[in-house]
Amino acid sequence: MNRQSFTNREPASSPNAADLSPVGRILVVDDIEANRKLVASFLVRDGHHVEFADDGQSALEVVARDHPDLVLMDVMMPHVNGFDACRALKANPATRLIPVVLVTALQDSEDRIRGLDAGADDFISKPVNPHELRARVRSLIRLKRYTDELDTAESVILSLALTIEARDRYTEGHCQRLASYASSLGRHIGLSDEDVAALARGGFLHDIGKVGIPDAILLKKGRLTPDEYAVMKQHAIIGDRLCGELRTLRQVRPIVRHHHERLDGSGYPDALRGDAIPLLAQITAIVDVFDALTTERPYKDAVTPDHAFEELIGEAARGWHRRDLVDALIVLGQQGRL
């Protein structure tokens, strides 16, 4: 593997463009050294830090280790070509949001379609036009910064959710278990990967709104009074508002707001009935009850999974849950997959 880095120590030659655009870490991948250095010479004018890799496999290793802001990759390379390397990067959740630009002399539309199918974010034709290259790099790095900001905000909210859980030793591990139970149930009933991922996030975030509930109520060891229970029910609305500004959590918001709804309309906060309750929220509600029953709480002992399944069957008979979803959870339990 040929890995180097290249950084311009001099001021950018175009101050206006450089000042208005973000500076990034860029990986240039090409099996020909002269091509790598030519591209780097254009990029360092705007202050970018440039690293090199000489084939697709080397590029995958560098990206996994260093997480650059952008990858500029030649298509025709030995061992692992640009199409396959791009496809591998986009298939990996840890690297799929890193923009990949394929640099190619291929002009056939079928080759471009192949690149799009591999997940490429953009194309640059050879011979490289330096002005086009710099403009596209500025645009994609700016987009990457926006993505990073969204990802950071979501990470803060996830950390907050775990902090809330840590306030009460009796709920330790509750979020992780719900994420596991809900995603397993969703996968078992054939939901899409996107929905399964939303269920996992929802497991962590379903009680995020408890950040706004006083400890005197949240940590009370006895039964809540009607007034205290009214305050506790607000956590679903508070959580919905906390998630509301993040586009990446749009599928999670219905879980956060509606995981205490019941099919007969006796739940909260909106007293939804039947299919008006989002499916992902219904799944989360069922596994939430299962976990609450099978773990010790200040006011009760833990019960066995079989006892918990019986309780859920009873709640389904009362019109609170879909029986088919309860039965699917029971199958997972019987198969040892919970």
C-alpha positions in Angstrom: 0.0 0.0 0.0 1.3 3.4 -0.9 -0.1 5.9 1.7 1.2 9.5 1.9 -0.3 12.8 2.9 0.1 16.2 1.2 -0.7 19.5 2.9 -0.1 23.0 1.6 1.6 25.2 4.2 1.1 28.4 2.2 -2.1 30.6 2.1 -4.8 29.6 -0.3 -4.2 31.2 -3.7 -7.9 32.2 -3.9 -8.8 33.8 -0.5 -12.4 34.4 -1.3 -13.1 30.9 -2.3 -11.1 29.4 0.5 -12.6 31.6 3.2 -16.2 30.8 2.2 -15.7 27.1 1.9 -14.8 24.5 4.6 -11.4 22.9 4.6 -11.5 19.1 4.7 -9.4 15.9 4.8 -9.5 14.3 1.4 -8.4 10.9 0.3 -7.2 10.7 -3.3 -7.1 7.1 -4.7 -5.3 6.3 -7.9 -2.8 3.7 -8.9 -0.7 6.3 -10.8 1.4 8.5 -8.6 1.5 11.4 -11.1 -2.3 11.5 -11.1 -2.5 11.5 -7.3 0.0 14.4 -7.1 -1.7 16.4 -9.8 -5.1 16.2 -8.1 -3.5 17.1 -4.7 -1.9 20.1 -6.2 -5.3 21.5 -7.1 -6.8 20.7 -3.7 -4.1 22.2 -1.4 -4.7 25.6 -2.9 -7.9 25.7 -0.8 -6.1 24.5 2.3 -7.3 20.9 2.2 -5.2 18.1 3.8 -4.7 15.3 1.2 -3.9 11.7 1.8 -3.1 9.1 -0.9 -4.0 5.4 -1.5 -2.9 3.5 -4.6 -5.8 1.0 -5.0 -9.3 0.3 -3.8 -8.3 -2.1 -1.0 -5.8 0.5 0.4 -8.5 3.1 0.2 -10.9 1.0 2.3 -8.2 0.6 5.0 -7.5 4.3 5.1 -11.1 5.3 5.3 -11.9 2.8 8.1 -9.0 4.2 10.1 -9.0 7.9 9.3 -12.6 8.7 8.2 -11.8 11.5 5.7 -14.4 14.1 4.7 -14.3 13.1 1.0 -12.9 10.3 -1.2 -11.8 11.1 -4.8 -11.3 7.7 -6.4 -10.1 6.6 -9.8 -12.3 3.9 -11.4 -9.8 1.7 -13.3 -7.4 0.3 -10.7 -5.9 -3.2 -10.0 -7.0 -5.5 -7.3 -10.1 -3.6 -6.1 -11.5 -1.1 -8.7 -13.3 2.1 -7.9 -16.8 0.7 -8.4 -16.2 -2.1 -5.9 -14.5 0.1 -3.3 -17.3 2.7 -3.5 -19.9 -0.1 -3.1 -18.1 -1.4 0.0 -17.9 2.1 1.6 -21.6 2.7 1.0 -22.5 -0.7 2.4 -20.7 0.0 5.7 -22.8 2.1 8.2 -19.6 3.6 9.6 -18.5 5.0 6.2 -21.6 5.3 4.0 -22.1 9.0 4.7 -18.6 9.9 3.4 -19.0 11.4 -0.1 -17.3 9.4 -2.8 -16.4 11.0 -6.2 -15.4 8.7 -9.0 -12.8 10.1 -11.3 -12.9 8.4 -14.7 -12.0 8.7 -18.3 -14.9 6.4 -19.1 -17.6 8.2 -21.0 -20.2 5.4 -21.6 -23.5 6.1 -19.8 -23.5 2.5 -18.7 -20.4 3.1 -16.7 -22.0 6.1 -15.0 -25.1 4.1 -14.2 -22.8 1.4 -12.7 -21.2 4.1 -10.6 -24.5 5.4 -9.4 -25.6 1.8 -8.5 -22.4 1.6 -6.5 -23.5 4.7 -4.5 -21.2 7.3 -6.0 -22.1 10.9 -4.9 -20.6 12.5 -8.0 -18.3 12.0 -11.1 -15.4 14.0 -12.5 -14.1 13.3 -16.0 -10.5 13.0 -17.0 -8.6 15.0 -17.8 -9.5 16.8 -14.6 -10.6 20.4 -14.8 -9.1 22.1 -11.7 -11.9 24.7 -11.3 -14.6 22.0 -11.6 -12.7 19.8 -9.2 -12.4 22.5 -6.5 -16.0 23.6 -6.9 -17.4 20.1 -6.5 -15.1 19.4 -3.5 -16.3 22.6 -1.8 -19.9 21.6 -2.3 -19.5 18.0 -1.1 -17.5 18.9 2.0 -20.0 21.6 2.9 -22.7 18.9 2.6 -20.6 16.5 4.8 -20.4 19.2 7.5 -24.2 19.5 7.6 -24.4 15.7 7.9 -21.9 15.7 10.7 -23.8 18.3 12.6 -27.0 16.2 12.3 -25.1 13.1 13.4 -23.6 15.0 16.4 -27.0 16.3 17.5 -28.5 12.8 17.4 -25.5 11.4 19.4 -26.1 14.1 22.0 -29.8 13.0 22.3 -28.8 9.4 22.5 -26.4 10.2 25.3 -29.0 12.1 27.1 -31.4 9.2 26.9 -28.8 6.9 28.5 -28.2 9.6 31.2 -31.9 9.6 32.0 -31.8 5.8 32.4 -28.8 6.1 34.7 -30.8 8.2 37.1 -32.6 5.1 38.3 -30.7 1.9 38.9 -33.8 -0.2 38.4 -34.0 0.8 34.8 -30.4 0.1 34.0 -30.1 -1.6 30.6 -33.7 -0.9 29.8 -33.0 1.1 26.7 -30.5 -1.4 25.3 -33.0 -4.3 25.9 -35.9 -2.4 24.3 -33.7 -1.6 21.2 -32.8 -5.3 21.0 -36.3 -6.7 21.6 -38.0 -4.2 19.2 -35.6 -4.6 16.3 -35.7 -8.5 16.7 -39.5 -8.4 16.6 -39.5 -6.1 13.6 -37.1 -8.2 11.7 -39.1 -11.4 12.6 -42.3 -10.0 11.2 -40.5 -8.9 8.0 -40.2 -5.2 8.3 -37.7 -3.3 6.2 -34.2 -2.6 7.3 -35.1 1.1 7.7 -38.0 0.3 10.0 -35.8 -2.2 12.0 -33.2 0.6 12.4 -35.9 3.0 13.6 -37.1 0.4 16.2 -33.6 0.1 17.5 -33.2 3.9 17.8 -36.7 4.1 19.3 -35.7 1.6 21.9 -33.0 4.0 23.1 -35.1 7.2 22.7 -38.6 6.2 23.7 -38.3 7.7 27.2 -36.1 10.7 26.3 -38.9 13.0 27.5 -38.3 11.9 31.1 -35.6 14.5 31.1 -38.4 16.9 31.9 -40.0 14.9 34.7 -39.0 15.8 38.3 -37.0 13.2 40.2 -39.6 13.2 43.0 -42.0 11.7 40.5 -39.7 9.8 38.3 -37.9 8.0 41.1 -40.9 7.6 43.5 -40.9 4.1 44.9 -44.7 3.9 45.6 -47.6 4.3 43.3 -48.1 7.7 41.7 -51.0 9.9 42.6 -53.4 10.9 39.8 -51.7 14.3 39.7 -48.2 12.8 39.6 -49.3 10.3 36.9 -50.6 13.3 34.8 -47.2 14.8 35.0 -45.4 11.5 34.1 -47.6 11.1 31.0 -46.1 14.4 29.7 -42.8 12.6 28.9 -44.2 11.3 25.6 -45.0 14.9 24.4 -41.7 16.3 25.8 -39.7 13.5 24.0 -41.5 14.2 20.7 -40.6 17.8 20.9 -36.9 17.0 21.7 -36.7 14.8 18.6 -38.7 17.1 16.4 -35.9 19.2 15.0 -33.8 16.3 13.8 -34.6 15.1 10.3 -32.8 11.8 11.0 -35.2 11.0 13.8 -38.4 11.5 11.8 -39.2 7.8 11.9 -38.5 7.6 15.6 -40.8 10.4 16.7 -44.0 8.4 16.4 -42.4 5.7 18.6 -41.4 8.3 21.2 -44.9 10.0 21.2 -47.2 7.0 20.9 -45.5 4.0 22.7 -48.1 4.3 25.5 -51.2 4.3 23.2 -53.6 1.4 23.3 -55.7 0.0 20.5 -58.9 0.7 22.5 -58.1 4.4 22.9 -57.3 4.2 26.6 -53.7 5.1 26.2 -51.8 8.4 26.0 -51.0 11.2 25.1 -53.5 11.3 22.1 -55.9 8.4 22.9 -55.3 7.0 19.4 -57.3 3.9 18.4 -56.5 0.9 16.3 -54.5 1.4 13.1 -54.2 5.1 13.9 -51.4 4.0 16.3 -48.1 3.7 14.2 -47.0 0.1 13.9 -43.5 0.8 15.2 -45.0 2.4 18.3 -47.2 -0.7 18.8 -44.2 -2.9 18.7 -42.3 -0.8 21.1 -45.3 -0.7 23.5 -45.4 -4.5 23.6 -41.7 -5.0 24.3 -41.8 -2.2 26.8 -44.4 -4.1 28.8 -42.4 -7.3 28.4 -39.2 -5.7 29.8 -41.1 -3.9 32.6 -42.6 -7.2 33.7 -39.4 -9.3 33.5 -37.2 -6.8 35.4 -37.3 -5.8 39.1 -38.7 -2.4 39.9 -39.1 -0.6 43.3 -42.7 -1.6 43.5 -42.6 -5.2 42.2 -40.5 -8.3 41.7 -39.5 -9.5 38.3 -41.6 -12.3 36.7 -40.6 -15.1 34.3 -40.9 -14.5 30.5 -43.7 -17.1 30.4 -45.6 -15.1 33.0 -45.0 -11.9 31.1 -46.3 -13.5 27.9 -49.5 -14.5 29.7 -49.9 -10.9 30.9 -49.4 -9.6 27.4 -52.0 -12.1 26.1 -54.4 -10.8 28.7 -53.7 -7.2 27.7 -54.3 -8.1 24.0 -57.7 -9.7 25.0 -58.6 -6.4 26.7 -58.0 -4.6 23.5 -54.7 -2.9 24.3 -52.3 -4.7 21.8 -52.5 -6.6 18.5 -52.6 -10.3 19.4 -50.5 -11.2 16.3 -47.7 -9.0 17.5 -47.8 -10.5 21.0 -47.8 -14.0 19.4 -44.7 -13.1 17.3 -42.9 -11.9 20.5 -43.8 -15.2 22.2 -42.4 -17.2 19.3 -39.1 -15.2 19.6 -39.0 -16.0 23.3 -39.7 -19.7 22.7 -36.9 -19.8 20.2 -34.5 -18.1 22.6 -34.1 -15.0 20.5 -34.9 -12.4 23.1 
